[in-house]
Amino acid sequence: MKYVFVRDHRGAFPVDLMCRTLEVGSSGFYAWLKRPESPRSQKNLRLLVEIKAVHRRSRKTYGSPRIHVELNETGHACSRYRVARLMRQHGIVSKHKKKFRITTNSVHSFPIAENLLQRRFNVSRHWPMLGIGYHVCPNFGRLVVSGGNIGPVSPEGHWPGPWAGGLLGNW
């Protein structure tokens, strides 16, 4: 890890100074730079490419056990723990399906509201739909800004709102 730090920051600081500070030899650092990558890490990189491909093909739903099985079926011999370690190191995670939870509590002692409509949704008279515009309700000092077809307008050009049915009359 120290050599990786020195390699990553050698453009900003002198290598000799960083090696002295981290208490490593600069000759060891340069020998590490020239050393080829180990066969194990090369195999890990090849395996990582296959893990990412299987993960992508599964639409990111497979975890390490399923990816391990699929890799072994395609001829890539590896353990499940190696797959799990590589996935963890590179941030490859599967999507988790949320567990279904019932949120309605039908067994309670509260009173149930009476069904007043009895599925009768007939409108007594036709109301044209409201267009874009500003409507002022002078009785309550409200300004209603409408942005499209949001409700009916009476034939007189009034928006009945919640006061329809003669509660306030024509305002």
C-alpha positions in Angstrom: 0.0 0.0 0.0 2.9 2.4 0.7 4.3 1.8 -2.8 0.9 2.5 -4.3 0.7 5.8 -2.4 4.2 6.8 -3.6 3.3 5.9 -7.2 0.1 7.9 -7.1 1.7 11.0 -5.7 5.1 11.0 -7.3 4.1 13.9 -9.6 3.3 16.1 -6.6 6.2 15.2 -4.2 9.7 13.8 -4.6 9.9 10.0 -4.4 12.9 10.1 -2.0 11.1 12.3 0.4 7.9 10.1 0.4 10.0 7.0 0.8 11.8 8.4 3.8 8.5 9.6 5.3 6.9 6.2 4.8 10.0 4.4 6.0 10.5 2.4 2.8 13.5 2.2 0.5 13.4 4.1 -2.8 15.2 1.2 -4.4 12.4 -1.2 -3.2 9.9 1.2 -4.7 11.6 1.2 -8.1 12.0 -2.6 -8.0 8.3 -2.8 -7.3 7.5 -0.6 -10.3 9.5 -2.8 -12.7 8.1 -6.1 -11.2 5.5 -7.7 -13.4 2.0 -8.2 -12.0 1.6 -11.5 -10.2 -0.2 -14.4 -11.9 -2.8 -14.4 -9.2 -3.7 -10.7 -9.7 -3.7 -11.3 -13.5 -6.2 -14.1 -13.0 -8.2 -11.9 -10.6 -8.5 -9.2 -13.3 -9.6 -11.8 -15.9 -12.1 -13.2 -13.5 -13.4 -9.7 -12.6 -14.2 -9.1 -16.3 -16.2 -12.3 -16.4 -18.0 -11.4 -13.1 -19.0 -8.1 -14.5 -20.3 -9.7 -17.7 -22.4 -12.3 -15.8 -23.7 -9.5 -13.4 -24.7 -7.4 -16.4 -26.4 -10.3 -18.2 -28.4 -11.0 -15.1 -29.6 -7.4 -15.0 -27.6 -6.9 -11.8 -29.8 -9.4 -9.9 -27.2 -12.2 -9.3 -25.1 -12.2 -6.1 -21.9 -14.1 -5.5 -23.4 -17.6 -5.2 -25.2 -17.5 -8.5 -22.3 -15.8 -10.3 -20.0 -18.5 -8.9 -22.2 -21.3 -10.2 -22.4 -19.6 -13.7 -18.6 -19.1 -13.8 -17.9 -22.7 -12.9 -20.4 -23.9 -15.6 -18.6 -21.8 -18.2 -15.2 -23.2 -17.2 -13.8 -20.6 -14.9 -12.7 -22.5 -11.8 -12.9 -20.3 -8.7 -14.4 -20.4 -5.2 -17.5 -18.6 -4.1 -15.5 -16.6 -1.5 -13.1 -15.4 -4.2 -16.0 -14.2 -6.3 -17.6 -12.5 -3.2 -14.2 -10.8 -2.3 -13.7 -9.5 -5.9 -17.3 -8.2 -6.0 -16.9 -6.5 -2.6 -13.6 -4.9 -3.5 -15.1 -3.5 -6.8 -18.5 -2.4 -5.4 -20.5 -5.0 -7.4 -23.8 -5.6 -5.6 -27.0 -7.3 -6.6 -30.4 -5.7 -6.5 -32.5 -6.8 -3.6 -36.2 -7.4 -4.1 -38.3 -5.7 -1.4 -40.2 -8.1 0.8 -44.0 -7.7 0.4 -45.5 -6.3 3.6 -49.2 -6.0 4.3 -49.9 -2.5 5.4 -53.7 -2.7 5.7 -55.0 -3.7 9.2 -58.5 -5.0 8.5 -58.9 -6.4 12.0 -59.6 -3.4 14.2 -62.4 -2.1 16.5 -62.8 1.3 14.8 -66.1 2.2 13.2 -66.3 1.7 9.4 -67.6 4.7 7.4 -71.0 4.3 5.7 -71.0 4.0 1.9 -73.1 7.0 1.0 -72.5 6.9 -2.8 -73.5 3.3 -3.4 -71.5 3.6 -6.7 -73.8 6.3 -8.1 -71.5 8.7 -9.8 -74.0 10.4 -12.1 -73.7 14.1 -12.6 -76.9 16.1 -12.5 -75.9 18.7 -15.1 -73.1 19.1 -17.7 -70.2 21.4 -16.7 -67.6 22.4 -19.4 -64.0 21.9 -18.3 -62.0 24.9 -16.9 -59.2 26.3 -19.1 -56.1 28.2 -18.1 -56.8 31.4 -16.2 -57.1 33.2 -12.9 -60.2 33.0 -10.8 -60.8 35.1 -7.7 -63.2 34.1 -5.0 -64.1 37.5 -3.4 -66.0 36.0 -0.4 -62.9 34.4 0.9 -60.2 36.5 -0.7 -58.7 33.5 -2.6 -56.9 33.5 -5.9 -57.1 30.2 -7.7 -54.5 29.7 -10.5 -55.4 26.9 -12.8 -53.0 25.3 -15.2 -55.1 23.2 -17.5 -58.3 21.1 -17.3 -58.6 20.7 -13.6 -62.3 21.1 -13.0 -65.7 22.2 -14.3 -67.0 25.7 -14.9 -70.6 26.6 -14.6 -72.5 28.0 -17.7 -72.2 31.4 -16.1 -68.4 31.2 -16.2 -68.0 30.4 -12.4 -65.9 27.7 -11.0 -68.2 26.0 -8.4 -65.3 24.6 -6.3 -66.2 22.9 -3.1 -69.1 25.3 -2.5 -71.2 23.9 -5.4 -74.7 22.8 -4.7 -76.0 26.1 -3.3 -73.9 26.5 -0.2 -72.7 29.9 -1.3 -74.8 30.5 -4.4 -73.3 32.4 -7.4 -70.4 34.4 -6.0 
